[in-house]
Amino acid sequence: MALQQIVEQTVIGLGYDLVEIERSSGGLLRITIDLPWQAPAEGAAPVDEVYVTVEDCEKVTRQLQFALEVEAVEYQRLEVSSPGIDRPLRHEQDFVRFEGEVVDLTLKQPIGVAAAGQVSPLRKKFRGTLERAEGGGWQITWRDEPAVKPGQRVSAKRAPAPLQALGFALDELKDARLAPIVNFKGRGAKPAPQ
């Protein structure tokens, strides 16, 4: 059996989702797992996010070690982990799950046309809020605000940068991930959409 098949059967059989398989130099086999996610029913309140624990990773590691030994898959070290704060978005369901979150996108090809002279036609990387587009596809929206230097005062009268949007299809993406934004002040209310 192929490595992908062995890992997928084992992880799904234990009740988890397989996010990624990565082979690195030195014989490292890195498996990323997540808990299954179901979209909330129409009109239902969103369910609090549940995260992969160390115990989940241990359980999958033990089972994978056994399965890989039986199938004689060669590796030096096995690492099972959660997707982390910069979780890759690969499938349509991932985009539905993280709608409204800030994401980092890398396009396969530059956008090719300047959007009202504001975006470079050679640009491939974007960070913005993931949203459903009117036509049923996906888009991200962002503001190219100038960076504020530490200690610099920002005038309340300053006009905000214009809101920009980029629509895309999933097959146009080279990479899509949740933006690794860390708030050291604890979990609070999500900021209001811009």
Secondary structure, DSSP 8 states (H G I E B T S, - for coil): --HHHHHHHHHHHTT-EEEEEEEEGGGEEEEEEE-------TT----------HHHHHHHHHHHHHHHHHTT---SEEEEE---TT-B--SHHHHHHTTTSEEEEEESS---S-STTSS-TT--EEEEEEEE-TTSSEEEEEE------TT----TTS----EEEEEE-GGGEEEEEE-----TT---------
